[in-house]
Amino acid sequence: MKKKETSSVLFVPKEALFFIIECKKNNMAIIGIEGFIKIDKKILPQLEMIADFSNYKESNWVDYVEKCAKSAQKFINYFSKVPNVVFQFVVLDEK
């Protein structure tokens, strides 16, 4: 059986923070983040670097996007000093 290749967009911390700003500008909520360590060609998942914001309860979409963005920024800033860290996002559109 041939191994199926998958692809994901992974962001270094600086790019991740920029991505969060762009999502907010485009009215998209970041509902999850996964952190990985990239060593050579290996991507190693880090269980302590998983965030789930999908359960947030806000009265409207704009407030929900704002709360998710703030939480995402805090998460990225907290883990940004880890060597070779990269992040993947789960994003939700209002529609």
C-alpha positions in Angstrom: 0.0 0.0 0.0 1.3 3.4 -1.0 1.6 5.9 1.8 -0.7 8.9 1.3 1.0 12.2 1.6 -0.8 15.0 3.4 0.0 18.7 3.6 -0.6 21.3 6.3 0.4 24.9 6.6 2.8 25.3 9.5 3.7 28.8 10.8 6.8 29.9 12.8 5.8 32.1 15.7 6.2 35.5 13.9 4.1 34.3 11.0 1.6 32.8 13.3 1.0 36.1 15.0 0.5 37.8 11.6 -1.9 35.0 10.6 -4.0 35.7 13.7 -4.2 39.4 12.8 -5.2 38.6 9.2 -7.9 36.1 10.4 -9.4 38.8 12.7 -9.4 41.4 9.9 -11.2 38.9 7.7 -13.8 38.0 10.4 -12.5 34.5 10.8 -12.3 32.8 14.2 -9.3 30.7 15.2 -10.9 27.9 17.1 -7.8 25.7 17.6 -4.1 25.6 17.5 -1.6 22.7 17.5 2.1 23.1 18.2 4.8 21.0 16.7 8.6 20.7 17.0 10.3 20.6 13.6 13.6 18.7 13.7 15.3 18.0 10.3 12.4 16.7 8.2 10.4 15.4 11.1 7.4 17.2 12.5 6.8 16.1 16.1 3.4 16.8 17.7 3.4 18.3 21.2 0.5 17.3 23.3 1.0 20.2 25.7 0.8 22.6 22.7 -2.9 22.1 21.9 -5.5 24.8 22.3 -9.3 24.5 21.7 -11.3 27.7 21.7 -14.4 26.3 20.1 -16.4 26.2 23.3 -16.2 29.9 23.9 -19.7 31.5 24.3 -20.1 35.0 23.1 -23.2 37.0 22.3 -22.2 37.7 18.7 -19.7 36.7 16.1 -17.5 39.7 16.3 -17.0 39.2 20.0 -16.3 35.5 19.4 -13.6 36.3 16.8 -12.0 38.8 19.1 -11.9 36.5 22.1 -10.5 33.6 20.0 -7.8 36.0 18.5 -6.8 37.2 22.0 -6.5 33.7 23.3 -4.6 32.6 20.2 -2.1 35.4 20.6 -1.5 34.5 24.2 -1.0 30.9 23.3 1.5 31.7 20.5 3.4 34.2 22.7 3.6 31.6 25.5 5.1 28.9 23.4 7.1 31.1 20.9 10.4 30.7 22.9 10.4 26.9 22.4 13.2 26.0 19.9 12.0 24.9 16.4 8.3 25.3 17.2 5.8 25.6 14.5 2.0 26.0 14.6 -1.1 24.8 12.7 -4.5 26.5 13.0 -8.1 25.5 12.8 -10.2 28.4 11.5 -13.9 28.9 11.3 -15.9 31.2 9.1 -19.2 32.7 10.2 -21.1 31.1 7.4 
